[in-house]
Amino acid sequence: MSDGDLELTPEHMTYINVPQIHWKTSLAAIPRTCKHLSVITDLMQRLIPSIEKGEGWLLFGDYSTGKSAIAAMLLKQAARYRCFGFWINALDIPGYAIEKTLFEGELAYERAVSTSILVIDELVLRENGGPLEQYMEMLVRRRLAAQRSTVITSNHAPSVIQARYPALYAALLEAVTPIKIQGHNFREALARRS
């Protein structure tokens, strides 16, 4: 992989599918008072070696702590190194797999399987399981077998995932390292500034 010097354009952002709300998200925009700034900085520094090893992370914690923004920063940082990943919302996974949805001329589900770094945003589990958990488990296992890096965001702690869907939890144990994101509520801070 080359140096992380690529200037990202709207075309790059569209190709990696980062939601427009996160296009300008950056490490520099995070307040120095943010309690998990050191965690974010560490993830950014470890990113490229982690992608090369196929390592990933489960970013979990309370609402509004910046999990999705962190995932977007990681995906954009990889793109600066010309390692173009892919962003998907967890709820879209069954539809991508069943309906054979196309994205930029290729099957979205297959791109999710094969991309070097995949962000799966907003993992939400239901009490009785269902297609999301099944297709997500298959996706995580296929990426694990290919040694591809996966970043997942969720409000669910690993213990909740284990209780509600043990098979998915078993796959996640091998594919990602859980990292709790806590302490700074970005939406609350924005509301106070308004």
N, C-alpha and C positions, 0 to 999 in steps of 0.2 A: 504494500500500500504506500502511496506517496504521501507527502506532507499535507497537513490540514490547512491548505491555503486557498482552497476553492471558494470564490465569492458566490454565495447561493442566490439564485434568481427565482422569480415566481414559478418559472418552468420546473426548476429543481424541486421546489416545495410541492408543486402539483404532482410531480412524478413519484415522490416518496409519500404523498398523500397526507402530509401534515395538515391538520385543520388550520384554516386561516387565522383563527384566534391565537395560534401559537407561532405564527411566522416571525414575529418580532421578539418572542421570548428569548431571553439571554441570561447568562450568568451575571453579567454586569448590572442587570435590572433587579437582581435580588438584594434586598436590604441587608446590610452587614449585621443587623440585629436578628436576622432569621436564624433560629436555633439549629436548623439542619443544613446550613450553608456548607459546613465542612463535609457533610455526607455527600452533597451534590458535587462539590469540587473533587472529592475522591473518586466518585463514579466517572466524572468527565476525564480524569487523568488515567483511569484504568480501562477506559472504553475500548480503544483499539486492540490492546492485548487480549481483552475479554472476548471481543468479536473473533479474533484469530483462534482462540481456544474453544469457541462455541459456548462461552459462559453467559448466563443471563441473570436477571433480577426480577423479583416480585416486589414492587413498590406498593406498600399497603399502609393504611392509616386513616385518620378521620377525613371527613369532607373538607375541601378547600385548603389543603396543606400543600398543594402544588405538584401532586404526583404526575398528572398528565403533562404539565409544563416541563417537569424534569425529563419525562420520557421524550418529549418533543426536542428538548435541548440535546439529548443523547443522539437521537436520530439525525438531527441537523449537524451535529459534530461529526458523526460518521460520514455524512455526505461531504463535508469539507475535506475529508480524506479520500474522496471519490469512492466511498463505500456506500452505495445507494440502497437503503433499506426500504421498509414499507410500514405504513401505519394502518391499522384496522381497528374498528370498534368491536369489542367482543360479541355484541348482539348481532353483528352482521355475519359472523362466521358460518352459522348453519345455512343462511341464504346463499352465501358465496359458494358453499360446497354443493348444495342441492340444485340451485338455479343456474349454476355454471356462469356466474356473473363475470363479465369482461371488465378489465381495467387497463387502460393504455394498450389495448390490443392483445392482452394475454388474460388467461383465467386468473381472477383475483385470488382464489383459494390456492392454486398452484404457485402463484407468486409468493403468497404468504408462507408456503412450505419452503420454497427454495431461496428466498432472499437471505443475505448474510446477517442482517439484523431486522427483527420484526418487533414492532410495538403492538401489543394487544391492550387496548385501552378499555377501562371500565368493566372488569370482570364482575358480573353480578350473578350470584347463584340463587336458584329457587329452592324451596324446601324439598320438593320431590324430584329434583333433577330434570333432565329433558334433553332436547337436541343440542342446546348450546354446550352443555357439559360434555356430551358425547363427542361432538365435532371438535370442541376445543381440546379434549384429551387426545384425539387422533392427531390433530395439528401439532400439539406439543411433542407427542411421541415421534412423529415423523421428523420434526426439526431436531430433536434430541439425537435420533439415529444418524442424521446428517451432520451433527455437530455445528448447528446453527444457533446463534445468539438470539435469545428472546427476552424482551422486557414487557412485563405485565403490570398494569395498574389496577388496584382494587381497594375498596373500603373494607373488604373481608380480611381478617387475620388468618394466617395459615391454619390455626386450630378450627376455625369456622369452615374453611374449605375442606379440611380433613373430615369433619363431622358430616357435612352435607354431601360430599362427593369424594369418597376415599380413592377411587381409581384416578381421578384427575389429580388429587393431592399426591399420589404415588408418582405420577409422571412429573409433577412440578418439583418434587424433592430432588430429582435427578437433573432437571433442566435449569432451575433458578435458585438463587440465594435470596431469602426474604430480607427485606430492609424496611424497617418501620420509619415512615416519614411523619413526624409529629412536631407540634410546638408552635408553628407559625400559621395563622389562618389568613391567607392572602385576600380572600373576599371581604373578610371583616376589616382588614387594614385598608383596602380600597374604599370601603363604605365610610370609614372614619375620615379619609382625606377628602371626600366629596362634600 
